Amino acid sequence: MVAFGSTRRPGVEVEDDQGLLALLESGGRVLAIVGKASLPQVSQVLGVTAEDNLRMVGETISFLKSKGKAIFFDAEHFFDGFKADRNYALEVLRTASAAGAECIVLCDTNGGNLPEEISEGVKAATKVITTPLSIHAHNDCGLAVANTLAAVKAGVIQVQGTINGYGERCGNADLCSVLPNLKLKMGINCLGDENLAKLTEVSRYISEVANLPHDPSLPYVGSSAFSHKGGLHASGVAKWAASYQHIDPALVGNRPKVVVSELAGRASIIQRAKEFGLELSPEETRVVLEKVKAMESRGFQYENAEASFYLLLRRALPDYVPPFELVDFMVVVEKRRRTPLYRNNEEVLSEAVVRVRVGGEVMHTAAEGNGPVNAMDQALRKALLASYPELAKIKLVDYKVRILEESTGTESPVRVLIESADGVDRWHTVGSSENIIEASWEALADSLEYWLVKRRESEGRN
């Protein structure tokens, strides 16, 4: 843990600066101090002279060093300052080094530099000081990872970044890309094999802590990082994994995924089924392939709905028995007039009536909800909980609707994607129809059926 602050304020002695005193009281053994390394920033933002800024940097570091602290100096705006006045930017580094900084962090604060500019600035810094250097890159040009790797090649011995690249504006250098690139591409053993294999798990855990959806397109750790959509790709990977993968996904704790879509061939279907532990006969494979094409012509899409595709596979097998079957449903949305004592004297009521068959018994239930989808969800659960009480733990965590034909307006078919969770796992289901209620029902019912089927299989039951 590092306590972070800035150099003393202009016109204040170090012994009296409240920010520095707070750093000393923090208990941190290592303190990070940010100071300006760009002459335009010094004059335009701090409003002090070039010499005053150098004194602020030197006096702050010397004071904190005298208190037994290890100091990292963040040279803010160094690369922009290097382009504006390289002599002054380098003089700030000399001042921090002479004052006793253990490490000097070169910051691309605005994230606007290119890799060759980063490399030039780092090389220039290594010629004027011997203090170890670090790189702190922002991603405003989409180059934070590239700039970090360029800085390492040019001589820095430490990198700063964040998991998943989270950070101000466009983010910081993504350690989930930096770490495997350093180790697997540049041969720098910055992380043990066992820990590198936890990278995907860490990435997804941090996204949960941050309460942000995990980006499937993240390099190395995203769910799409090693996905294969076209039949040619899927066939190639099945024969030789390296044909369409730049590394073994297991090295970073990820896994390959065959995405089934309208581009799928038999190899894609077979490979995806194997990932689920299912063996399909040639005839079953043909049936599934034709079913996928037919469903996608109706607006279904299985790229991001693995649970619905799994059910499509299972339903193609002759021994499949669904845990429940829909008989029918009805949804009513009614706007009611309330007592005139209320300023807003109208309310909307949503009610769903559902009949499902569980075993040989038909369950007939009704429920109200905040909207038609919520009412259907409540009614379906009420019908199933008597037979499957464990369904109470299932939560709907995301609900998306996509219009498929913009030109037809409200007549357009829609695709509904639902994400569900049970506190341990998450899964995605899809529905599509000209009727948004029907599309929602398909995705919702698939969500619960998938969980029940997987649970049944984990317990060794058919």
C-alpha angles and dihedrals in degrees: 000000000000127000112224130208144130138261119280117289119260113273094014125108115237092240090058100041107116093205093056092045090052090052090053091050093049093082092231115146091202121049125193114209122193120208137165118269096174122084094210089052091049094053100034101038108022093033094214134116123268090250093050091054092051089051091049090053096045097042094047095052093043092050095050092043089055087059091058098259128141109231130210111190117210107208096208117210089003097150094046089046090049090057093045098046114350095185093058094044090053091046089058088055092049090051093051091046093049091050090058108263111170092209134008117214115210107212129205087195098173093039092229104123130101125231093255090052091050091049092050093050094048093048091050090051093051089057096057103038137030095205111119113264133220132191126227111185131182123206104228091125094036089252105105094113093042091048091049092052091046090053091051091052089049094053116280115137099198134046129201123207145123136252109268089003093275112171149105118329106337093000139247133284107302109238089200087069099031096054099052091041091054094046105033102030104029099032095236108144096216095144134029120250093246093054094043088057088061093057097100091047091050092048093054093043091054091050088054092050090049089047090232127131113257109250107238091203096061110127115251097357105043120105088240096046092099101021122131122203110169120076090235092056094045091049092049094049091048089057099038121006094208092058092090104007125080093205139009102273090218090069089073096031095259130118137215118259130197109215114211116215141135086294092059122122130192091275091058092051093047093047094047091048090052090053087058091047094251128133116208126197118228090258093049090049090053092049093050092048092052090046092052092051092047093048094047090051084060093052102269117136123189101187092098099021105075094157093057090048091050089055090048088056094046093048089056091061117089095227096056116124114183116225090230139001131211116243096176144309138206128198124196125192113189132178110214132197113230132195113305090235087085119080091219097041099177132081135183118230122198119193130174130196116199133184117191131169116231110184104317096333127091113218115207116192142156132201141173124229146176088264139354095277093048090048091052091048092051094046094048092049091048089053094049105036094080090061098029109029091167089073087081090085094060114104130188104228102173137020124186132180122196125191109225101193112036093182093063096056116199090358090066121117113246136211118218121201120192127191116201134184139190098196092270109043136030128207139177132226134183139210131179134191144128083254112070091204092055092046089051091049092053093052093042095048091046090053094057095038092052093053093048093048094048091048091049091051093048088056091052096250124132 
